[in-house]
Amino acid sequence: MDIAHCYLHGNADAVEFCPHDSYHHILAASTYNLQEGDRPSRHGSISLFNVDGSDIDGGDDKLDLVYSVETSGIFDIKWSPPGQHSHPFLSQVDADGYLRIHMLDSSCNGVEGINLKDVISEKISDSMCLYLDWNPSGTSITVGLSDGSVSIVSFVESKLEVQEEWKAHDFELWTTAFDIHQPNLVYTGSDDCKFSCWDLRDGHSNLVFQNSKAHKMGVCCIQKSSHDPNSLITGSYDETLRVWDLRTISKPVNETSIGLGGGVWRVKNHPYIPNLVLAACMHNGFAIVSIKGNEAQVLETYKKHDSLAYGADWQKGEVNHRDGRTNSIVATCSFYDKLVRVWRPKNEVIM
């Protein structure tokens, strides 16, 4: 069921619900715009919304824009993990090669006082920064670069410092992620069709494994299961979502796969329900997928966007999770039609 929608002034490429207590109603959306010509430029924006989907009948649901700021062209945004900082931080990576950190600030005016304050910016590379992920303690960020490199950047006392950078892949590094159960491990995926894992111990990166055969096209996204330390998901331009068994970390096993009819650009695990995944499938809208053992099944599709399905996220917070019943709220965005939508899956999920 649709809750609300909003058109942005630029091409929408990422949406992220804030995972921090007291701010679960805050949704961030980012844009990327290429101004072509003799001197091409890339610019973008970050918008913050107040999302209220508490009315199960939909009568008082809303999506209110409360803050917006112009930026460089953004490829990805991520909130800092909850419980690690006194304020939520929103990080961005952009076409100018910067990693930038903003702090979510709120005044006594309630929602109307919500804004972002710049904390620090660091030039990571002359290449474009394409993707980022926080480690579980909120002290380090991994950044994927357009030249195939990956950077590990520390964030301590509001300062950013590149700790390590290496050439991990041959082409664009579309995705990188910390292992939330073993944060010394970092995963990377690239346009070279390779899916890799690196061990950061001993102060430098060591290749744990590199799979170059499973993905028939570029690897777009990687997400470790929050419920199963031995399970990980990858998405690819080859339109396939793959589930990996990591029990033998040096040789992961592709446990199951499912075709989703479009390049799998983003995947997000449900915050409470094990093995329930939200996927952005580029030319084929969005899908909610159930994964049980070696079987994967599409439970629902959402195709009310008219352009590339890029950004997707589940709302966090107990407001949608009571008495073992989950009334999930989802945010999605699409690129060329500049559209953000907030909606509720058709079927209420019972734990």
Secondary structure, DSSP 8 states (H G I E B T S, - for coil): -EEEEEE-SS-EEEEEE--STT-TTEEEEEEEEEE-SSS-EEEEEEEEEEEE---TTSTT-EEEEEEEEEEE-EEEEEE--TTSSSS-EEEEEETTSEEEEEEEE--TTGGGG-EEEEEEEEE--SS-EEEEEE-TTSSEEEEEETTSEEEEEEEETTEEEEEEEEE--SS---EEEE-SSSTTEEEEE-TTS-EEEEE-GGGS-EEEEEE-SS-SS-EEEEEE-SS-TTEEEEEETTSEEEEEE-SSTTS-EEEEEEE-SS---EEEE-SSSTTEEEEE-BTT-EEEEEEETTEEEEEEEE---SS-EEEEEE--SGGGEETTEE---EEEEETTTTEEEEE--SS-EE-
